[in-house]
Amino acid sequence: MSDIILTPTVVDEIEIYVSDDGKISGLSISGLARLCGVNQSTMSKLVNNLETGMLSSTTKCLEPLCGKAFTPCVTGVNGAKIVDHRTVARIVRFYAYESTAANDIAKHSFDKFSEIGIDKWLKQSTGFKEDNTSQLVDLMKQMYGELQELKVVTNKYANIKTTTISIYPGLDYINTEIEDGYLLESASDNKSFTAVEYLSSKGITLDRSAKQSFCLMLSATYKSIKQTDPIKVKRKDKKGNLTQVVNGFTEDDIPILDIALKKMLNSR
């Protein structure tokens, strides 16, 4: 049986293959690489390993795709192999959430594919007919523009982070807390506490000299990062009266306290 030859529709350098009857659809390897936020050589190696069944331990979750990477008996006009649309969807999900190289570009692509998939299913359920080629091309045009914007933002953040931590290494800890969503999660319950209460929560007991060093280092670190003084809170004095005014902190400030504590301990 001779191969079916398809001419791609090229949208912003992404080759989209769809047969006239809409039964066959897929992408070129380079196009899939763009949607997944990885380089072409990485994607080429992955799909070829899928086709031959030579998967590594980090790609075992893609095992059901073995032997199904490319659309059988179908090639592009230039002899290009076409990655089957079902394989495209699974690989995009892999780079969105499962790969060690997971990234925001792949997540964005996966979300868009999920949206159009639900839309298509709902329409088919009611017998609605549409031009699949036109719909796919319109989606790819929209996605490519959004991915370009996302790539610019991602590159800007990477440049900012690299420069920041090269000059201020201690800030890498705060960047990581933000990336992991820690500060966003903690913002909902920002009860104030003192430096002593912070140490107590960690089960740390310092002598008077160490405690004083920590508080001085914390104050300097806090002012340097936040460009303001800590809030003031009242605590009970030795007589039990609520008259002692001391520096107070919130959950959002914990990375700063962690940095100051680490610096103080390393200096002793």
Beta strands, then each sheet from edge to edge (+ up, - down):
strand 1: 4-6
strand 2: 9-11
strand 3: 14-18
strand 4: 25-27
strand 5: 70-76
strand 6: 81-84
strand 7: 231-235
strand 8: 244-248
sheet 1: 1+ 5+ 6- 4+ 3- 2+
sheet 2: 7+ 8-
end
